[in-house]
Amino acid sequence: MTYVVRRIVTFHYTLRDPQGRMLDTSAGGDPIRYLEGAGQIIDGLDEALRGVAAGVRAQVQVPAAKAYGEHDPQQVQRVLRSLLPVEGELNPGDQFQVGSDQFSPVVTVVSVEGADVLLDGNHPLAGVDLTFEVELLAAREATADELAHGHAHAEDGKCG
């Protein structure tokens, strides 16, 4: 079934891993504002918040498949260190963009083994079930311009 985008939703969140450790939060910062169904937040959270009223606080469990996907072993590859676009020492956990284009993928160093580096192209949260604690601050019908542009506009109606 196709979901028809209708609302602009504004919320604060705290993101936790399966052990309950906080991974990220919008508390103390700007809330998230998005157009429902437009792919601007992870699918599982978008689906869970559809139709939820402003003022509601909820805990949302998002399985890995509906978050950043399952861990794909094919995204882990061994590469010659000399081929990498990074100067200096590399250590496990380091991340870098593999190309100069702003849309080039980011990889994580898994290990450095002599002249080889094992790289993981999966999102760092791939394979992780996530828990979001959310507070919906506002939910309103999207304007025709927002629907046409595919994103929320500023409160003054301006695109940006």
SESE-322094 format. One record per atom (N, C-alpha, C, O, CB): z, x, y; residue in three letters. Coordinates in steps of 0.1 Angstrom, whole numbers, plus 5000, padded with zeros to 4 digits. Each point is the difference from the previous one (the first is absolute). Glycine has a CB too. Layout:
BEGIN
ZXYALA/...
//
This chain:
BEGIN
500050084988MET/500049925012MET/500050095012MET/500750105001MET/500549714987MET/498050165022THR/499950075012THR/501049945010THR/500149885002THR/497550184994THR/503150035011TYR/501049965010TYR/499350005013TYR/499350095004TYR/502650014983TYR/498349795021VAL/499449995013VAL/501050055010VAL/501149955001VAL/497549854992VAL/501050305014VAL/500950075010VAL/500349905011VAL/499149935006VAL/500050304989VAL/502249755009ARG/500349905010ARG/501050055010ARG/500049975012ARG/499549864972ARG/501550265012ARG/501150035009ARG/500150155004ARG/499550094993ARG/501749724996ARG/499550205022ILE/500450145004ILE/501550004997ILE/500849915005ILE/497450125014ILE/502350074974VAL/501450014996VAL/500650125005VAL/499450115000VAL/500149764979VAL/501750125027THR/500750125005THR/501350014992THR/500849904999THR/498250075024THR/501350154973PHE/501350024992PHE/500550145001PHE/499350095003PHE/499949734981PHE/502150195013HIS/500650134998HIS/500250024985HIS/500249904992HIS/501050095031HIS/498950134972TYR/500250034986TYR/500850124998TYR/500150095008TYR/497749804987TYR/502850124993THR/500550124994THR/499450014986THR/500149904992THR/502150095022THR/497350124983LEU/499350034987LEU/500950084991LEU/500550115005LEU/497249875006LEU/502549984977ARG/500950084990ARG/499250024987ARG/499249924996ARG/502949985015ARG/498350214983ASP/499450034987ASP/500949944989ASP/501049935003ASP/498050295006ASP/500649794978PRO/500749944989PRO/501550044999PRO/500849934995PRO/497050054993PRO/502550145018GLN/501450044999GLN/500849955013GLN/501250035001GLN/498150184986GLN/500049725021GLY/500749945012GLY/500050105012GLY/500649965011GLY/500849914974GLY/498050245014ARG/499950105011ARG/499049945011ARG/499049954996ARG/501550254989ARG/499949815028MET/499249965010MET/498850105002MET/500350125002MET/501749765010MET/496850074988LEU/498850085002LEU/499549995014LEU/499450105005LEU/500149874971LEU/500749915030ASP/499449985014ASP/500649885005ASP/500549914993ASP/497350205001ASP/502249885020THR/500549885006THR/499449985014THR/499650105006THR/502649924981THR/497749865018SER/499549985013SER/501249975010SER/499849995012SER/498049924979SER/503450095003ALA/501249985008ALA/500150105011ALA/499850124997ALA/501449784983ALA/499150065032GLY/500150095011GLY/498750045006GLY/499950075010GLY/502150024979GLY/496949855006GLY/498750025005GLY/499249875002GLY/500749895000GLY/499350334989GLY/498849795013ASP/499249885001ASP/499849934987ASP/499950064990ASP/498950045029ASP/501249774981PRO/499849924988PRO/498550024996PRO/499150045008PRO/502849794997PRO/497850134983ILE/498650004995ILE/499449865003ILE/500649904999ILE/500050264982ILE/498249845024ARG/499249885003ARG/498750014993ARG/499350105002ARG/501949865020ARG/498549944970TYR/498750004993TYR/499449874998TYR/500649895002TYR/500250314986TYR/497949805009LEU/499349884997LEU/500049974985LEU/499650094992LEU/498949945028LEU/502149864975GLU/500149974986GLU/498750014993GLU/498949965005GLU/503049895000GLU/498150214983GLY/498850004992GLY/498950105004GLY/499050004994GLY/501649775001GLY/499750315015ALA/498950095006ALA/500150144994ALA/499350095005ALA/500749775016ALA/500950164970GLY/500250144994GLY/500750105008GLY/499850124999GLY/498149834990GLY/502950005021GLN/500750095009GLN/501350054995GLN/500650105005GLN/498249785013GLN/501850054972ILE/501250044993ILE/499749994985ILE/499049944996ILE/502649995023ILE/499350134973ILE/499750004986ILE/499949864995ILE/500849915004ILE/500450314993ILE/498049764993ASP/499749874994ASP/501249924996ASP/500249885004ASP/497750214989ASP/503049975000GLY/501249934994GLY/500949955011GLY/500549894999GLY/499450254981GLY/500249935031LEU/500949965011LEU/499349895008LEU/500649905004LEU/500450334997LEU/497749795001ASP/499249905007ASP/500149864993ASP/500249905006ASP/498250285003ASP/501449834978GLU/500049874992GLU/501449945001GLU/500149875001GLU/498150224983GLU/502849995015ALA/501449945000ALA/500449945013ALA/500849915000ALA/499850264983ALA/498849885028LEU/500449955013LEU/499149885005LEU/500349945010LEU/500550294995LEU/498249744988ARG/499149885004ARG/500849875000ARG/500649964990ARG/497450165000ARG/502049825021GLY/500649875002GLY/501550015003GLY/500649895002GLY/497750024983GLY/502350215015VAL/501550015002VAL/500249985015VAL/499250055009VAL/501150114972VAL/500749765023ALA/500349975014ALA/500750115007ALA/500750084994ALA/499449684999ALA/499750245020ALA/500750095009ALA/501549984999ALA/500449894998ALA/497650125018ALA/502850104984GLY/501449994999GLY/500550034986GLY/501250024999GLY/498849825020GLY/499150164971VAL/500550024987VAL/500250154997VAL/499250085004VAL/499549714989VAL/502450245000ARG/500250134995ARG/499849994984ARG/500549914994ARG/501250165025ARG/497650034976ALA/499749994985ALA/499950144995ALA/499850105006ALA/499049684997ALA/501550234984GLN/499850124992GLN/498749974991GLN/500049914993GLN/502550165007GLN/496650025001VAL/498749984993VAL/499850124991VAL/499950125004VAL/499149755016VAL/500850104967GLN/499750104990GLN/498550014999GLN/499349904998GLN/502950064989GLN/497250165014VAL/498650024999VAL/499750104989VAL/500450125001VAL/499349835024VAL/499750014964PRO/499750094990PRO/498950105004PRO/499249975009PRO/501349854974PRO/499550305011ALA/499150115004ALA/498649955001ALA/499350045009ALA/502250124980ALA/498149765002ALA/498549964999ALA/499749925013ALA/498850005004ALA/501349994971ALA/500849945032LYS/499849935012LYS/500450075012LYS/500049945011LYS/500249854976LYS/500250345011ALA/500550085012ALA/498950115002ALA/499049985006ALA/503549974989ALA/497850175000TYR/499150115001TYR/499350034987TYR/499450114999TYR/502049985019TYR/498649824973GLY/499350024987GLY/500850084990GLY/501050065003GLY/496949935010GLY/501650014975GLU/500650084989GLU/499650145002GLU/498950035006GLU/501149774978GLU/500850295011HIS/499650155001HIS/498850024991HIS/500049974988HIS/502450105016HIS/496549995002ASP/498850034993ASP/499950144996ASP/499850095009ASP/499149725003ASP/501250234975PRO/500050144996PRO/498750075004PRO/500050125001PRO/501549824980PRO/497449985020GLN/498850075004GLN/500050055015GLN/499150075004GLN/499749784979GLN/502250105024GLN/500150055014GLN/500750135001GLN/500250065011GLN/499849714997GLN/500550284981VAL/500750134999VAL/499050114995VAL/499549994989VAL/502849905007VAL/497450215012GLN/499050104996GLN/500550145004GLN/500750025010GLN/497549814993GLN/501350264989ARG/500350155002ARG/498850055008ARG/498849984997ARG/502550044982ARG/499050055032VAL/499050055009VAL/500350155003VAL/501250045001VAL/498549735010VAL/499350314991LEU/500250145004LEU/500650005014LEU/499549945009LEU/498650144977LEU/503050005016ARG/500650015013ARG/499050045011ARG/500149955011ARG/502150114977ARG/496950035009SER/499150055010SER/499049895005SER/499450025010SER/500750204978SER/499849675005LEU/499249895005LEU/500649905009LEU/499449915006LEU/499450114973LEU/502649995023LEU/500749915008LEU/500050035015LEU/500050125003LEU/501449844977LEU/498549945028PRO/499950025015PRO/501450025007PRO/500249955011PRO/497749914988PRO/503050214994VAL/501350025005VAL/500350155001VAL/499950074990VAL/500949705001VAL/499750275020GLU/500450145002GLU/501550014996GLU/500849915001GLU/497550135017GLU/502150084978GLY/501450034997GLY/500549954986GLY/499149974992GLY/501350015032GLY/500850034974GLU/500749974987GLU/499949854997GLU/500249915009GLU/501350294994GLU/498349764985LEU/500149874995LEU/501249994991LEU/500250084991LEU/497349885011LEU/503249934999ASN/501249974991ASN/499949864994ASN/499449915007ASN/502050255007ASN/499249814975PRO/500049874994PRO/500649905011PRO/501050035006PRO/499250064970PRO/499249805025GLY/500449905010GLY/499250005013GLY/500049915007GLY/502350104982GLY/497150115014ASP/499250015012ASP/498849904999ASP/499549974990ASP/501150275013ASP/499149705009GLN/498849915001GLN/499150055010GLN/500450055010GLN/501049754982GLN/497350175006PHE/499050045010PHE/498749914997PHE/499849954990PHE/501150295012PHE/498449755009GLN/498749935000GLN/498950104994GLN/499950115005GLN/500849735015GLN/498550114971VAL/499050094993VAL/498850025008VAL/499150084996VAL/501849844983VAL/498950015032GLY/498850025008GLY/500349985015GLY/501249975004GLY/497449954978GLY/500550115026SER/500249995015SER/499849865006SER/500449985011SER/498850264990SER/500249684991ASP/499849865004ASP/501349935000ASP/500850024991ASP/496849975000ASP/502749925019GLN/501349935001GLN/500249914988GLN/501249964997GLN/498750055027GLN/499149954968PHE/500149924989PHE/500150074987PHE/500049944989PHE/498849895024PHE/501150314987SER/500150084988SER/501349974993SER/501149985007SER/497450205003SER/501549824977PRO/501349984993PRO/501050105002PRO/499850125002PRO/498949764981PRO/502650085015VAL/501150085001VAL/500550034985VAL/500049914992VAL/500750005031VAL/499550214974VAL/500550044987VAL/501450065000VAL/500450065011VAL/497249974982VAL/503149974996THR/501350064999THR/499950124990THR/499449984989THR/501849805016THR/499450334999VAL/500050114991VAL/501149974989VAL/501249985003VAL/498150195015VAL/500349844969VAL/500949984989VAL/500650134996VAL/501250024998VAL/497449784994VAL/500550305006SER/500450144997SER/499050105004SER/498849975002SER/502549934978SER/499250225021VAL/499150125003VAL/500150094988VAL/501150054997VAL/499249935029VAL/498650054967GLU/500050084988GLU/499050115001GLU/498849984997GLU/502049824990GLU/499650315019GLY/499150125002GLY/498949965010GLY/500449965011GLY/500150124965GLY/498349935020ALA/498949975009ALA/499749855000ALA/499149955008ALA/499950274988ALA/501749704996ASP/499749855000ASP/501149925007ASP/501250045000ASP/497650004978ASP/500849855027VAL/501049905006VAL/499749874993VAL/498949954999VAL/501250185024VAL/501049814973LEU/499949864994LEU/500249905011LEU/501150005006LEU/499750084971LEU/498249845026LEU/500149905011LEU/500049864995LEU/499449974990LEU/499450195025LEU/502049754991ASP/500049864997ASP/499549925012ASP/500650005011ASP/501450044974ASP/496949895012GLY/499449925011GLY/500549855000GLY/499649925008GLY/498450224989GLY/503049834995ASN/500649875000ASN/500949995013ASN/500550095005ASN/499549894969ASN/500149895030HIS/501049985011HIS/501450044995HIS/500249984988HIS/498449835022HIS/502250254998PRO/501350044996PRO/500949884993PRO/500950034992PRO/499050145026PRO/499849714986LEU/500749894994LEU/499249934989LEU/500449894995LEU/500850085027LEU/497750094973ALA/499349944989ALA/500950004988ALA/500750104997ALA/497149985012ALA/502249814983GLY/500849994988GLY/501449965003GLY/500849994990GLY/497850185000GLY/501849805022VAL/501449975004VAL/500149855003VAL/499349955009VAL/501150295000VAL/500549694985ASP/500349865004ASP/500950015012ASP/500950085001ASP/499049844975ASP/499850005034LEU/500750005013LEU/500849885003LEU/499649894995LEU/498550265013LEU/502949875000THR/500849885005THR/500050015015THR/500450105006THR/501149904973THR/498149895027PHE/500049985014PHE/501149905004PHE/500149894994PHE/497450165008PHE/503349995008GLU/500949905006GLU/499349975013GLU/499850095009GLU/502450004980GLU/497549785013VAL/499249965012VAL/500749905008VAL/500849924995VAL/497150134993VAL/501949955025GLU/500449905009GLU/498849955008GLU/499450085008GLU/503050024993GLU/497249784996LEU/498849955008LEU/500449965014LEU/500949915001LEU/498150014977LEU/500550145031LEU/500349985014LEU/499249885006LEU/500549925008LEU/500250324995LEU/498049764993ALA/499149905006ALA/498849984991ALA/499750094992ALA/501049975031ALA/498849824977ALA/498849964992ALA/499349895008ALA/500649905004ALA/500450164974ALA/497749975025ARG/499349905008ARG/498550004995ARG/499650094994ARG/501949955026ARG/497949854984GLU/498649994996GLU/499250115007GLU/500250035012GLU/500049724985GLU/498950314996ALA/499150115006ALA/499049935009ALA/499649894998ALA/500750264982ALA/499449915031THR/498949955009THR/498750024994THR/499850084991THR/501749975029THR/497549884986ALA/498650024995ALA/499650155002ALA/499250054992ALA/500249705014ALA/500950315005ASP/499750145003ASP/500650094989ASP/499450094996ASP/500449865029ASP/501550034972GLU/500750084990GLU/499349994986GLU/499850104993GLU/502349875020GLU/497549904984LEU/499349984987LEU/498750075000LEU/499650064990LEU/501649725007LEU/498150225014ALA/498750065001ALA/500150155000ALA/499150074994ALA/500149745019ALA/501850244993HIS/500250155001HIS/500750064988HIS/499950124997HIS/500249865027HIS/500649934968GLY/500650044988GLY/501450075002GLY/500450084991GLY/497449944999GLY/502849965021HIS/501350065003HIS/500849935010HIS/499449925008HIS/499750304985HIS/502249805008ALA/500949945010ALA/499750065014ALA/499750125001ALA/502149834982ALA/498249975027HIS/499950055014HIS/501350015006HIS/501049944995HIS/496749955007HIS/502450185009ALA/501350015007ALA/500549865005ALA/499249915000ALA/500150335007ALA/501949754996GLU/500649885004GLU/499349945012GLU/499949875002GLU/502350204989GLU/497250015018ASP/499249955011ASP/498649964997ASP/499249965008ASP/502250195006ASP/498349864972GLY/498749954996GLY/498950115000GLY/498949984995GLY/501749805013GLY/499850344997LYS/499050105001LYS/499850074986LYS/501050024993LYS/499550025032LYS/498350004973CYS/499750074987CYS/500550155001CYS/499750065010CYS/498249794986CYS/502850194994GLY/500450145001GLY/501250024992GLY/500650115000GLY/498449925021GLY/
//
